[in-house]
Structures are given as C-alpha cells and as structure tokens.
C-alpha cells in the first residue's frame, strides 16, 4: 500500500487554504510518475463535485491519446439509458409522482 501511495499526489485538503498564497481548495491534483524503464503512471485526486467517474475516464483516455499523438478523437459515451432500461411501471410511478409534487 505504501508503494501505491507514493504514486499519488499529496492528499488534498477539503477546507480552503488559510495561507496568504490564496491557493483555495484543490479540486484536481495530478502527479506524473516516470520510471527508469521509461514507463509512466498518472496518479490523481479529483473532486466529485466537479467530475464524475465516466467523465474522469473520458478525460484520462483523451489525455493519454493526446500524449501518444493519436489522431483519434476521444468522445464520451451516452449509452447508459440503453444499458439500464426502466420498466413501464417505474415510468408510470414517476409520472404520477410529478403531479403530486406540483400541487
């Protein structure tokens, strides 16, 4: 675990900086690790307030493609609704609830 910890940036503080440098809250912290063999590992802390898991994965894929010099464009996938289908019963219940909340 200690070896993995060395690949991550210093643990971020969730409270605003009280120092005079005005850094504020760090919402993204990235550490690039270059190994003697030429390999690279990225370690990152990302605030869930600004980025969710699928967005993070897309960001890392786009970043690695750009670093490789790939001409392929990395785009997000919007297929979740087709993977997690809602039943007609759930849709009907939510539709009825929306009228209750409005009144």
C-alpha positions in Angstrom: 0.0 0.0 0.0 2.9 2.3 0.7 4.2 1.8 -2.8 0.9 2.8 -4.3 0.6 5.8 -2.0 3.9 7.1 -3.5 2.3 7.2 -6.9 -0.4 9.6 -5.8 -0.2 13.4 -5.1 -0.2 14.6 -1.6 -3.7 14.2 0.0 -5.8 17.2 -0.8 -7.3 19.4 1.9 -11.0 19.8 1.7 -11.0 23.1 3.5 -10.0 26.4 1.9 -6.4 27.4 2.4 -5.7 29.8 5.3 -2.3 30.7 4.0 -1.6 34.0 2.3 -0.8 32.4 -1.1 -4.6 32.3 -2.0 -4.5 28.7 -3.3 -8.0 28.0 -2.2 -9.4 24.4 -2.5 -7.6 22.0 -4.8 -10.3 20.2 -6.8 -7.9 18.4 -9.1 -4.4 17.2 -8.3 -2.3 15.2 -10.7 1.1 13.5 -10.2 3.1 12.2 -13.2 5.4 9.3 -12.3 8.3 8.4 -14.7 10.0 5.1 -14.1 13.6 4.1 -15.0 12.3 1.7 -17.6 10.5 4.5 -19.4 7.0 3.7 -18.1 4.7 6.4 -16.9 1.9 6.3 -14.3 -0.6 9.0 -13.6 -1.9 9.5 -10.1 -4.8 11.8 -9.5 -7.3 13.1 -6.9 -10.4 14.6 -8.4 -13.3 16.3 -6.6 -16.6 14.5 -7.2 -18.2 18.0 -7.0 -16.8 18.8 -10.5 -16.2 15.4 -12.1 -17.9 12.1 -12.0 -16.4 8.7 -12.8 -17.4 8.4 -16.5 -16.1 11.9 -17.1 -12.8 11.1 -15.3 -12.3 8.0 -17.5 -13.0 10.0 -20.7 -10.6 12.7 -19.5 -7.8 10.2 -18.9 -8.5 8.4 -22.2 -8.3 11.8 -24.1 -5.2 12.8 -22.2 -3.4 9.5 -23.0 -4.4 9.7 -26.6 -3.1 13.2 -26.9 0.2 12.2 -25.2 0.6 9.3 -27.7 0.0 11.7 -30.6 -3.1 9.8 -31.6 -5.3 11.5 -34.3 -8.3 9.5 -32.9 -10.8 11.8 -31.2 -11.9 10.6 -27.7 -15.6 11.3 -27.1 -17.9 10.4 -24.2 -20.3 7.6 -24.4 -24.0 8.2 -23.8 -25.3 4.6 -23.8 -26.2 4.3 -20.1 -30.0 4.6 -20.8 -29.8 1.6 -23.2 -27.9 -0.4 -20.6 -30.2 0.4 -17.6 -33.7 0.3 -19.1 -36.6 1.5 -17.0 -39.7 -0.5 -16.8 -43.0 1.0 -17.8 -44.2 0.6 -14.2 -41.4 2.8 -12.9 -42.0 5.4 -15.6 -45.8 5.5 -14.7 -45.0 5.9 -10.9 -42.5 8.7 -11.6 -45.1 10.4 -13.9 -47.8 10.2 -11.2 -45.4 11.5 -8.6 -44.5 14.5 -10.7 -48.2 15.6 -10.5 -48.3 15.2 -6.7 -45.1 17.3 -6.3 -46.5 20.1 -8.5 -49.7 20.5 -6.5 
